[in-house]
Amino acid sequence: MPSGTPRPALMLAMATVGFTITFWAWALLAPLGAALREQLGLTAFQQSLLVATPVIVGSLGRIPVGALTDRLGARRMFPAVALLTVAPVLYLGHAADSLAGYLVGGFFLGLGGTTFAIGIPFVNAWYPPARRGLALGIFGAGMGGTAISAFSTVQLTKAVSPSFPFDLVAGVLVVYVVVAYLLLRDRPDRPVPSGSMLARLGATLRMPATWQLSFLYAVAFGGFVAFSVYLPSYLVTSYQLDRADAALRTAGFVVLAVAMRPVGGWLADRYQPIPVLTGAFALVAVLAAVTSLEAPLIPVGTTAFLGMAAALGTGTGAVFALVARMVAAERVGAVTGVVGAAGGLGGFFPPLVMGLIYGVFGDYSAGFLLLAATAAAAALFTATVLRHRVAGAPGRRLRPATMFRPTVKRAR
C-alpha cells in the first residue's frame, strides 16, 4: 500500500458511522406509525404504506447508487447521499401535515437506505479476502441505526417536541458530511468499470446466483426490516402497549438482530454457510408459526420475537459469506448491489400485507403463517438447490456460466 495511504480501520469506521447515521434517518417514520395513524386518521393499510415507503425507495435506489459508487467512489457518494437526506428529514419534521405530505417526505427519506450499496464495495476494496468477512460484518452492524431510531424517536418527541428527533438527525447528518469529506478516501488502486451501467446491470441480472442469493437475503434482511418497521404498530394494536414501550421492545429486537449479523458471518466461516442458513430459516419458520397463535407476550411472545431476531440476524451475515462462494471476485460488488436491493424490498411487502390482513380479518395470524411458510421454503431451497450448487465445485468458488469480465481502468 502506498506511503501515506489512509488506514483501512479508519475507512471502515467512517463507513460504519455513515451507514448507521443514514439508517437512523431512514427509520425515523417507523416508531411514529401509530401516532401518525391517530393524528391523520389513517387506515391500517395507509399506516403500513406510510412507514414502508422509505423502505422500497431505499431498496431500489441501491442499484443506481451502487453503480454510481463504482464510477465515482465512496468519498463523493457518502457525503452526497448524507447531505441529500437532510432535506426530507427537515421537511418531515416541520412541514408534512397530511398523508400525501408524509408519503412525499418518506419517498425522499428513502435515500438514507441506499448507503448500504456505497459501503459494501468501499469496505471490500480496503480489506483483503482473508479479513473481508469480519470487516463487512462490522460495517453491516450499522443497520443498528434503526435501533437508535426505535430507542429515541418517540421518547424525544414526548420529552422535547415532535420536530426535535428530525432536527437532531439533520444536525448529525451535516456533521458527518463535513467529517466524511475531510477523512474519507477511496483506495487509490480501486478498479473503475467502463461501459454503460445498463450493460453491467443486465449481465449481473442474467446470473442465476444473483436471483438465488437475492431470494435468501430478501427473507433474512427483509424480515429484519419488516419487523423493525411494523413491530411497534403490531405491539400497540395486538397487546395494547404504550407506544414508548412498544418502541423500546422493538429496539431490543433490532439490537439483537444487529449483534447476530457478524456472528452469522463467523458461524458461516467456521461451519459453512449452507447449514447455518438452513438452521436460521428453519428457526424463523417455527417461531413465526408460534407467533401466529397470539400467545401471551410474556414469556412466549417475547421469546419468539427475540428468537426470530437472532435467527434473522444470523441469516443476514451468512448470506454474504455465501456470496463469495458462488460469485467470482470481480463480480461480487455488482451482485451485492442487486442482493442488497432485494433485501430491502423483502422488508417492503410484509408491512403492507400485515396491514391488509388486519383490515380484513381483524388479527395478524395469517400474516405470521405466511412468514412461516416463506422461511420454510427458504430453508428447503438452501438445503437442496444451493447445497448441491456449492458442493458442485469443491475447493473453489463457483463461476456462473453467464459470468462476464468487464473491462476496468484504475482510479487515478
C-alpha positions as CSV (number, residue, x, y, z in Angstrom):
1,M,0.0,0.0,0.0
2,P,1.5,3.4,-0.9
3,S,3.0,5.5,1.8
4,G,0.5,8.0,3.3
5,T,-2.5,5.9,2.3
6,P,-5.3,6.1,5.0
7,R,-5.6,3.2,7.4
8,P,-8.3,0.6,6.5
9,A,-9.5,0.7,10.1
10,L,-10.3,4.4,9.8
11,M,-12.1,3.9,6.5
12,L,-14.1,1.1,7.9
13,A,-15.1,3.2,10.9
14,M,-16.1,6.1,8.8
15,A,-18.2,3.9,6.5
16,T,-19.9,2.2,9.5
17,V,-20.7,5.5,11.2
18,G,-22.1,6.9,7.9
19,F,-24.2,3.7,7.4
20,T,-25.5,4.0,11.0
21,I,-26.5,7.6,10.8
22,T,-28.2,7.3,7.4
23,F,-30.1,4.2,8.6
24,W,-31.2,6.2,11.7
25,A,-32.7,8.8,9.3
26,W,-34.2,6.1,7.1
27,A,-36.1,4.6,10.1
28,L,-37.5,7.8,11.6
29,L,-41.1,7.3,10.5
30,A,-41.5,3.7,11.7
31,P,-41.7,4.4,15.5
32,L,-44.2,7.2,14.8
33,G,-46.5,5.0,12.8
34,A,-49.1,4.5,15.5
35,A,-49.1,8.2,16.4
36,L,-49.5,9.3,12.8
37,R,-52.3,6.9,12.4
38,E,-54.2,8.7,15.1
39,Q,-53.1,12.1,14.1
40,L,-54.0,11.7,10.4
41,G,-56.9,9.3,10.8
42,L,-55.2,6.6,8.7
43,T,-56.4,3.1,8.0
44,A,-54.2,0.2,8.8
45,F,-53.1,-0.1,5.2
46,Q,-52.4,3.6,4.9
47,Q,-50.2,3.4,8.0
48,S,-48.4,0.5,6.6
49,L,-47.9,2.3,3.3
50,L,-46.5,5.3,5.1
51,V,-43.9,3.5,7.0
52,A,-42.9,1.2,4.1
53,T,-42.4,3.9,1.5
54,P,-38.8,4.8,2.6
55,V,-38.0,1.1,2.6
56,I,-38.9,0.5,-1.0
57,V,-37.2,3.7,-2.2
58,G,-34.0,2.9,-0.3
59,S,-34.0,-0.6,-1.6
60,L,-34.5,0.1,-5.3
61,G,-32.2,3.1,-5.0
62,R,-29.3,0.8,-4.1
63,I,-29.0,-0.4,-7.7
64,P,-28.2,3.0,-9.3
65,V,-26.3,4.3,-6.2
66,G,-24.1,1.2,-6.2
67,A,-23.3,1.7,-9.9
68,L,-22.5,5.4,-9.3
69,T,-20.3,4.4,-6.4
70,D,-18.3,2.1,-8.7
71,R,-17.7,5.0,-11.0
72,L,-17.4,8.0,-8.6
73,G,-16.2,6.4,-5.4
74,A,-17.5,6.4,-1.9
75,R,-15.6,9.6,-1.0
76,R,-18.1,11.5,-3.2
77,M,-21.1,9.3,-2.7
78,F,-21.2,9.0,1.1
79,P,-21.2,12.8,1.8
80,A,-23.6,13.5,-1.2
81,V,-26.2,11.0,-0.1
82,A,-26.0,12.1,3.5
83,L,-26.4,15.7,2.6
84,L,-29.4,15.0,0.3
85,T,-31.1,13.1,3.1
86,V,-31.1,16.2,5.3
87,A,-33.8,17.9,3.2
88,P,-36.5,15.2,3.6
89,V,-35.7,14.8,7.3
90,L,-36.3,18.5,7.9
91,Y,-39.4,18.5,5.7
92,L,-40.9,15.7,7.7
93,G,-40.1,17.3,11.0
94,H,-41.5,20.8,10.1
95,A,-43.7,20.8,7.0
96,A,-45.5,17.5,6.5
97,D,-49.1,17.6,7.8
98,S,-51.1,15.1,5.6
99,L,-50.8,11.6,4.3
100,A,-49.7,12.9,0.9
101,G,-47.1,15.1,2.6
102,Y,-45.7,12.3,4.7
103,L,-45.6,10.0,1.6
104,V,-43.6,12.6,-0.4
105,G,-41.2,13.1,2.5
106,G,-40.9,9.3,3.1
107,F,-40.2,8.8,-0.6
108,F,-37.1,11.1,-0.4
109,L,-36.2,9.8,3.0
110,G,-35.5,6.5,1.3
111,L,-32.2,8.0,0.1
112,G,-30.8,7.2,3.6
113,G,-31.3,3.5,2.9
114,T,-29.1,3.4,-0.2
115,T,-25.8,3.8,1.6
116,F,-25.5,0.0,2.0
117,A,-24.6,-0.1,-1.7
118,I,-21.9,2.6,-1.1
119,G,-20.3,0.9,1.9
120,I,-20.0,-2.7,0.7
121,P,-17.8,-2.1,-2.3
122,F,-15.8,0.6,-0.3
123,V,-15.0,-1.8,2.5
124,N,-14.3,-4.7,0.0
125,A,-11.7,-2.5,-1.6
126,W,-9.9,-1.7,1.6
127,Y,-9.6,-5.2,3.0
128,P,-8.0,-8.4,1.7
129,P,-10.2,-11.5,1.3
130,A,-8.9,-13.1,4.5
131,R,-10.2,-10.2,6.6
132,R,-13.1,-9.1,4.5
133,G,-15.8,-11.2,6.2
134,L,-15.2,-9.6,9.6
135,A,-14.9,-6.1,8.1
136,L,-18.2,-6.5,6.3
137,G,-19.8,-7.8,9.4
138,I,-18.7,-4.8,11.3
139,F,-20.0,-2.5,8.6
140,G,-23.2,-4.4,8.4
141,A,-23.8,-3.7,12.1
142,G,-24.5,-0.1,11.0
143,M,-28.1,-1.3,10.4
144,G,-28.3,-0.7,14.1
145,G,-29.2,2.9,13.2
146,T,-32.8,1.6,13.2
147,A,-32.3,0.7,16.8
148,I,-31.3,4.3,17.6
149,S,-34.4,5.5,16.0
150,A,-36.6,2.9,17.8
151,F,-35.0,3.9,21.2
152,S,-35.1,7.6,20.8
153,T,-37.7,8.9,18.4
154,V,-40.9,8.5,20.5
155,Q,-39.1,9.4,23.7
156,L,-37.6,12.6,22.2
157,T,-40.9,13.6,20.7
158,K,-42.6,13.4,24.1
159,A,-39.8,14.9,26.1
160,V,-38.9,17.8,23.8
161,S,-41.1,18.4,20.7
162,P,-42.4,16.5,17.7
163,S,-39.8,18.1,15.5
164,F,-36.8,17.5,17.7
165,P,-35.8,14.0,16.6
166,F,-35.8,15.2,13.0
167,D,-33.7,18.3,13.8
168,L,-31.3,16.1,15.8
169,V,-30.8,13.7,12.9
170,A,-30.4,16.5,10.4
171,G,-27.7,18.1,12.5
172,V,-25.8,14.8,12.9
173,L,-26.0,14.2,9.1
174,V,-24.5,17.6,8.4
175,V,-21.6,16.9,10.9
176,Y,-21.0,13.6,9.2
177,V,-21.0,15.2,5.7
178,V,-18.2,17.6,6.8
179,V,-16.1,14.9,8.5
180,A,-16.6,12.4,5.7
181,Y,-15.5,14.9,3.1
182,L,-12.3,15.6,5.1
183,L,-11.4,12.0,6.0
184,L,-12.9,9.5,3.6
185,R,-10.6,8.3,0.8
186,D,-11.1,5.7,-1.8
187,R,-8.4,3.1,-2.2
188,P,-6.0,4.6,-4.9
189,D,-5.8,1.4,-7.0
190,R,-9.5,0.6,-6.9
191,P,-10.9,-0.6,-10.3
192,V,-13.2,1.7,-12.1
193,P,-15.5,-0.1,-14.5
194,S,-16.0,1.1,-18.0
195,G,-19.1,0.6,-20.2
196,S,-22.7,1.6,-19.5
197,M,-24.4,1.0,-16.2
198,L,-27.3,-0.8,-18.0
199,A,-25.0,-3.2,-19.7
200,R,-23.3,-4.1,-16.4
201,L,-26.6,-4.5,-14.7
202,G,-28.0,-6.7,-17.5
203,A,-25.1,-9.1,-17.2
204,T,-25.5,-9.2,-13.4
205,L,-29.2,-10.0,-13.7
206,R,-28.5,-12.9,-16.1
207,M,-26.5,-14.7,-13.4
208,P,-28.5,-17.4,-11.6
209,A,-26.6,-16.8,-8.4
210,T,-27.9,-13.2,-8.3
211,W,-31.5,-14.4,-8.1
212,Q,-30.8,-17.2,-5.7
213,L,-28.9,-15.0,-3.3
214,S,-31.5,-12.3,-3.6
215,F,-34.2,-14.6,-2.5
216,L,-32.3,-15.6,0.6
217,Y,-31.4,-12.1,1.5
218,A,-35.0,-10.9,0.9
219,V,-36.2,-13.4,3.5
220,A,-33.3,-12.7,6.0
221,F,-32.7,-9.0,5.8
222,G,-36.2,-8.3,4.6
223,G,-37.6,-10.0,7.7
224,F,-35.4,-7.8,9.9
225,V,-36.5,-4.6,8.1
226,A,-40.2,-5.6,8.2
227,F,-40.1,-6.2,11.9
228,S,-38.2,-3.1,12.7
229,V,-40.7,-1.1,10.7
230,Y,-44.0,-2.7,11.7
231,L,-43.4,-4.3,15.1
232,P,-44.2,-1.1,17.1
233,S,-47.6,-0.9,15.4
234,Y,-48.2,-4.6,15.9
235,L,-47.4,-4.4,19.7
236,V,-49.7,-1.4,20.2
237,T,-52.6,-2.9,18.3
238,S,-52.4,-6.5,19.5
239,Y,-51.1,-6.2,23.0
240,Q,-52.3,-2.6,23.9
241,L,-48.8,-1.5,24.8
242,D,-47.9,2.1,25.3
243,R,-46.2,3.5,22.1
244,A,-43.0,4.2,24.0
245,D,-42.9,0.7,25.5
246,A,-43.5,-0.8,22.0
247,A,-40.7,1.3,20.6
248,L,-38.3,0.1,23.3
249,R,-39.2,-3.6,22.7
250,T,-38.7,-3.1,19.0
251,A,-35.3,-1.6,19.7
252,G,-34.4,-4.7,21.7
253,F,-35.4,-6.8,18.7
254,V,-33.2,-4.7,16.4
255,V,-30.2,-4.7,18.7
256,L,-30.2,-8.5,19.0
257,A,-30.5,-8.9,15.2
258,V,-27.7,-6.4,14.6
259,A,-25.4,-8.2,17.1
260,M,-26.0,-11.5,15.5
261,R,-25.1,-10.3,12.0
262,P,-21.3,-10.6,12.5
263,V,-21.9,-13.8,14.5
264,G,-23.7,-15.2,11.5
265,G,-20.7,-14.4,9.3
266,W,-18.3,-16.0,11.8
267,L,-20.5,-19.2,12.0
268,A,-20.6,-19.4,8.2
269,D,-16.8,-19.2,8.0
270,R,-16.5,-21.9,10.7
271,Y,-19.3,-24.3,9.8
272,Q,-20.1,-23.3,6.2
273,P,-22.9,-21.0,5.1
274,I,-25.4,-23.7,4.0
275,P,-26.1,-25.4,7.4
276,V,-26.1,-22.0,9.1
277,L,-28.7,-20.5,6.7
278,T,-30.8,-23.7,6.8
279,G,-30.9,-23.7,10.6
280,A,-31.7,-19.9,10.7
281,F,-34.6,-20.1,8.3
282,A,-36.0,-23.2,9.9
283,L,-36.0,-21.4,13.3
284,V,-37.8,-18.4,11.8
285,A,-40.4,-20.7,10.4
286,V,-41.1,-22.4,13.7
287,L,-41.2,-19.2,15.7
288,A,-43.4,-17.3,13.2
289,A,-45.9,-20.2,13.5
290,V,-45.8,-19.9,17.3
291,T,-46.4,-16.1,17.0
292,S,-49.4,-16.7,14.8
293,L,-51.1,-18.2,17.8
294,E,-51.0,-14.8,19.5
295,A,-49.8,-16.3,22.8
296,P,-49.2,-14.0,25.8
297,L,-46.4,-11.5,25.2
298,I,-44.6,-12.7,28.3
299,P,-42.9,-15.1,28.1
300,V,-43.9,-16.9,24.9
301,G,-44.4,-13.9,22.6
302,T,-41.2,-12.1,23.7
303,T,-39.2,-15.4,23.4
304,A,-40.5,-16.0,19.9
305,F,-39.7,-12.4,18.7
306,L,-36.2,-12.4,20.2
307,G,-35.6,-15.9,18.7
308,M,-36.6,-14.6,15.3
309,A,-34.3,-11.6,15.7
310,A,-31.4,-13.8,16.4
311,A,-32.2,-16.1,13.5
312,L,-32.7,-13.3,11.0
313,G,-29.5,-11.5,12.1
314,T,-27.6,-14.7,11.7
315,G,-29.0,-15.2,8.3
316,T,-28.1,-11.7,7.1
317,G,-24.4,-12.4,8.0
318,A,-24.3,-15.9,6.5
319,V,-25.8,-14.8,3.1
320,F,-22.8,-12.6,2.3
321,A,-20.5,-15.4,3.3
322,L,-22.2,-17.4,0.7
323,V,-21.9,-14.7,-2.0
324,A,-18.1,-15.2,-2.0
325,R,-18.5,-18.9,-2.6
326,M,-21.0,-18.5,-5.5
327,V,-19.7,-15.4,-7.4
328,A,-16.3,-14.7,-8.8
329,A,-14.4,-11.9,-7.0
330,E,-14.7,-9.4,-9.8
331,R,-18.5,-9.5,-9.8
332,V,-19.1,-9.5,-6.0
333,G,-19.8,-5.8,-5.9
334,A,-22.3,-5.8,-8.7
335,V,-24.2,-8.8,-7.3
336,T,-24.1,-7.3,-3.9
337,G,-26.0,-4.2,-5.1
338,V,-28.8,-6.3,-6.5
339,V,-28.9,-8.6,-3.5
340,G,-29.0,-5.6,-1.2
341,A,-31.9,-4.2,-3.1
342,A,-33.7,-7.5,-2.8
343,G,-33.2,-7.5,0.9
344,G,-34.8,-4.1,1.3
345,L,-37.7,-5.0,-1.0
346,G,-38.2,-8.0,1.2
347,G,-39.0,-5.6,4.0
348,F,-41.4,-3.5,2.0
349,F,-44.2,-6.0,1.3
350,P,-44.7,-7.7,4.7
351,P,-45.9,-4.5,6.4
352,L,-48.4,-3.9,3.6
353,V,-49.6,-7.5,3.7
354,M,-49.9,-7.3,7.5
355,G,-51.9,-4.1,7.2
356,L,-54.3,-5.6,4.6
357,I,-54.7,-8.8,6.6
358,Y,-55.5,-6.9,9.8
359,G,-58.0,-4.8,7.9
360,V,-59.8,-7.9,6.5
361,F,-59.6,-10.4,9.4
362,G,-59.0,-8.1,12.4
363,D,-55.8,-10.0,13.5
364,Y,-52.4,-10.8,12.2
365,S,-52.3,-14.6,12.4
366,A,-52.5,-15.2,8.7
367,G,-49.6,-12.8,8.1
368,F,-47.3,-14.7,10.5
369,L,-48.3,-18.0,8.9
370,L,-47.2,-16.6,5.5
371,L,-43.9,-15.6,7.1
372,A,-43.5,-19.2,8.4
373,A,-44.2,-20.7,5.0
374,T,-41.7,-18.3,3.3
375,A,-39.0,-19.1,5.8
376,A,-39.6,-22.8,5.5
377,A,-39.3,-22.5,1.7
378,A,-36.0,-20.6,2.1
379,A,-34.7,-23.4,4.4
380,L,-35.7,-26.1,1.9
381,F,-34.2,-24.2,-1.0
382,T,-30.9,-23.7,0.8
383,A,-30.7,-27.3,2.0
384,T,-31.3,-28.7,-1.5
385,V,-30.7,-26.5,-4.5
386,L,-27.9,-24.3,-3.1
387,R,-26.3,-27.2,-1.2
388,H,-25.9,-29.1,-4.4
389,R,-24.7,-26.0,-6.2
390,V,-22.0,-25.2,-3.7
391,A,-21.0,-28.8,-3.4
392,G,-20.6,-29.0,-7.2
393,A,-17.3,-27.1,-7.1
394,P,-15.3,-28.3,-4.1
395,G,-12.3,-26.2,-3.2
396,R,-13.0,-23.3,-5.5
397,R,-15.6,-20.6,-6.0
398,L,-18.4,-21.3,-8.4
399,R,-18.3,-19.3,-11.6
400,P,-21.7,-18.9,-13.2
401,A,-21.9,-19.8,-16.8
402,T,-23.1,-16.2,-17.6
403,M,-20.2,-14.6,-15.9
404,F,-18.5,-11.9,-17.8
405,R,-15.4,-10.0,-17.2
406,P,-15.9,-6.2,-17.6
407,T,-13.1,-4.0,-18.8
408,V,-11.8,-1.9,-15.9
409,K,-9.5,1.0,-15.5
410,R,-7.6,2.0,-12.5
411,A,-8.6,5.0,-10.5
412,R,-6.1,7.8,-10.7
